[in-house]
Amino acid sequence: MITAIVSAPLPEGLTLEQYTENTMKIAERFRTIPGLVRKNFLFSADEGKGGGVYLWESREAAEACYAGVWRENFIKAFDVDPTIVYYDTPVVVDNAAGEIRTAA
């Protein structure tokens, strides 16, 4: 599994409430992305950044998503190309599901 942390500067003056409203409008789109296991939306008023933490089945699935319409929509929303950092994710503790998953 791969974790990708995506971030970008937020538009000046954007509040958490506005960000949440916007993300709720697009959240459903993430349910059908091939290879995406989980996505957490991020907002930091302190840093003036937003983005997401994505858990992917593979790096190939992540890169396929980020190379397509997703990137175009991100740039439209934030007027900037996102920063993406990839991490190998060998073990995931999922307390909600009551399980520990491995990448193998």
N, C-alpha and C positions, 0 to 999 in steps of 0.2 A: 504494500500500500504506500501511497505518497500523500503527504500533507503539503498543500500549497498555501502560503500566506500572501494575500494580495492586498496592496494598500495604495492609496493616492490621497493627495490633499483634498479636503472638502471645500465646497464653495463657501466663500465668506458669509458668515452669519447663519449658516444652516444649523437648525436646532435638532436635538435628538428626536423630538416629536415629529418634525418634518421628515427627518431621515427614516424614522420608523414607518411613517405613512407611505413614503416612497417605496421602501423595501417590501412592505406588505402587498403593494400593487404588482411587484415582479416576482415575489417568492415562489409562486406556483410554477413558474417556468423552470425552476431548478429540479423539479420532481422527475423530469423526463430526460435529463442529460445523461447520455451513456457513460457508465463508469463512475459517476458521482455517488459516493456513499453518504456524505453529509456536508452541509454548508452552514456556517455560523456567520451572520452579518456582524460587522464591527463598526463602532463609532467611538472616536475619542475627541471630545471637545478640547481637552488639554493639549493634544498634539495637532488638532485641526486635520485629522486624517480619518478616513473610512476605508472599508474594504471587507474582506472575508477570510475565513479559514475554511479550506476545502479539504475533505478527505476523499481521495480517489483510489480506485482499484489499481491503477497503474499510471505511470508518468505519461505514457502515450495517450491515455484518455484525457488527462489534464491538458496536455499540449494541443490536442485536437480541439478541445473546447476553446482554449484561449486564443487559438489562431483564427477563429471564425467570427460569427455574429456576436458572440459574447464580448469580444474586444471592441468591436464597433459600438455596441450599446454602452459599454463602460466609458469609452471616450466621449460619446454623446452626453452621458450623464454627468461626467466630472470634468470634461474638457482637458483631459490629460491621459497619457498612456500610463497604465498601472505598473507598479513594481511587483514582481512575482518572485518569491523565493520558495524553492522546493526542498522538502525534507523526506528522506526515507522514513517510513513509519512501520517498524517491525511488530509493535504490539499496541493494541488499543484496549483500554479498560472502559467498558461501556456499562456504567452503573444503571442507566435507565433500562437497558435490555437485560441486565444481570449476567453479563458475559465478558470474557476476555478473548479478544480476537488476535490472531497472528496473521502476518502477511503471507505465510507459506501456503 
